[in-house]
Amino acid sequence: QVQVVESGGGLVQAGGSLRLSCAASGSIFSISTMGWFRQAPGKEREFVAAISWSDRWSGVGTYSDSVKGRFTISRDNAKNTVDLQMNSLKPEDTAVYYCAYKRMVVAEYEYWSQGTQVTVSS
């Protein structure tokens, strides 16, 4: 089993920044993918960003069009986390954000965080 623990989130004004962090522990496979998703009230959960890594490399992040150029996903090797740096936040970014882990070779995300609220005020 894999435990996925998320931290960060909070309140921020439009145009501001927040940084989310996610750590996966347990039976981690050597090649992994971590994704960020969000769900706004009344909306379906949507993909935000993802990155894959091993102990030797980290891949380039992929992003939804709605956050591209504003959000950056990165692997922090020192902290053993995957972070989501969110800049130029907009009210429409308000949602519960989740991180999720999967083995790179499988199609579906396997383990999910508890979620954290991100609220962007106008």
Disulfide bonds with the S-S distance in Angstrom:
Cys22-Cys99 1.86
